[in-house]
Structure formats: structure tokens, C-alpha cells
Amino acid sequence: MHKVQSYTKSLIFSGFFALNIGFITSVSTAWADNHTPLEIVATFSVPADLVERVAGEHGNVTSLTPRGAEAHDWELTPSNFMALEDADIVFYNGFNLEQWMSQVRATLSEDVPLVELAAQADYPTLPIITGDYEGETDPHMWMDPRAAVAYVNVIAESLAEKQPAHADAFHQRAEDTVNALYALHQELTELLGTIPDNQRLLITSEAAFSYFADAYGFTHNGIWGTNSETEGTPSQVMRVIDLVNTRQPKALFWESTISDRHVTAIARDTQVEIAGPLYVDSLSSDEGPAADYFALMRHNARLLRDTLGGIQE
Ligand SMILES: [Zn+2]
């Protein structure tokens, strides 16, 4: 009897102790999950813009790569390290776009969620069409607004999981953004639809427009496959000179984050005009033509329409 009593006592005691610990843990978790704004890090300006739209006033978003810089090759700066140390959650594009993710992983503490947007997005992937990485998954999915929708859905889910108290706000802002992205897709379809069929050839430095070309009915090629590889080798240049001579496109296009010297050399050699810049791997400055995702997509579409013989409004 005595034994039973003391056993019961110890059960009650340990139960009380466990309850106490549970209470303390849930209070500290609740504090961590509700503090506003969340410190959010994105690897470059394009995903940072999409994350900002969903986070609203509940997030403070920092882009590791500054606008105008190349997102494929980047080296973390002292301020990047500080941002990663403070981060509650980190978003990156993935599919090997950011060649420097091992540095990010090494810096982050293990409990900080690291969200790979393109890999988690529910959207069909396309392969890289040329170069050293030909056949691997092309990371530039956001160039189709419907894929950007899939990014936004992943962002909303991830933020809601991180901070359940504001889940409704994240989902509401995501829904507004998704509606705007579908409207953008419709607008671009009409705008680009005026380009004659025989002019729908989009040749750039980096072959980063496969998703865009697939969405809007272009044939696409680039001097190299992605900016992660050597740019402008003689064989890459010769291949595109052959292509230009065969297909006779109206223009070649250059992009904002890389030198236009290879495109310029090919254009000179083949007597085709050049146009640009197109924006892909970075937004422009606030004063530039691609200050946010929507402006980037509209700027590219108008430049293509105006250069390739589409009908201007
Ligand atoms: Zn790229």
C-alpha cells in the first residue's frame, strides 16, 4: 500500500513537472511564431519581390544578391551573413541556380526553414536546352507567370507554417497576387500574340527563356545554357552564328546582368540588329523599367513586341 502511494505521488509529480515544461515551451514557441515582422531572406530580387507580396507587413524581406547582380554566381558579403544569422526563414529558387547555396546552408542554424521554391512549386519543369548542363532542369521557372503562381502558393504555405497566427493574412495576400499573376499572363498572351509567327525566334546570351517561350509560343535559343557555365566560348558562338544565318531572326537580345559583347559580336558578324536589355535573373533598380516582377515581365514583352513586328497599342 505504501509502495502504491509513493508511486502515485511520483506519477503526479512527474506529470506536474512535464506540464510545467510543456507550458514554458509553448509560451516561448508562441512568442517566436508571433513576433512581427518575421525576418525573411531571399537569395535574389525576383523571389524577394514575390515573398514581399505575400508577407506584407508581417515580414521584413532581405535579398542576398543586390539588384543588377548575377544570381548564379554570388559570394556572401558580411551583411549577408548578418541577415542569415537573424533569419526566421529563407527562400531560394533552387534547381542549382544559386551555385553558392552551400555557403548559405553552412551559415544557417538547422532549425531555420530553407524553402526551395522551384522544386516545391507544383509546375511542370523544362530542361536546359544547350551547354554544359543540357538536359538538367532549367531553373528559370518564374519567367512564366503561371509558374510564379506556384511559387506564391509555396511561399504562402511556408509562411503560414512558420507563423500560424498570420496564416489567414498570408493566404489572402497570396490569393490577390495569384489573381494578378493570371491577369498578367492574359495580358502578355494578347500583347505577344500580335507578333507574326515567322518572327517568333528569341535568341539571347543565356538560354533562360524556355519557360517564357513555352508559355507564349516562341522558339528559343541562347549562346550558352545558364550563367553557371563558361560564357562565350568559340564553339558556343559558332553554333549561334550558324543558327542566326539559318533562321534569320529580326534581332538578337541581350540581358541586364551579363555583358552584351558576345551578342554584339554575333550580331556584327551576321548583320542582325541587337535589342535589350531583357530582364531575367534580376529586377532593375527602382527607377528602371523592371522595378518589380510585373514590370519585368511587361518590359520584356513590350520590347519583344516592338522589336519583332508586333502591333503596338
Ligand atoms: Zn539565369
Residues whose N, C-alpha, C, O or C-beta is under 5 A from the ligand:
A	BS01	ZN	A208 N227 D281
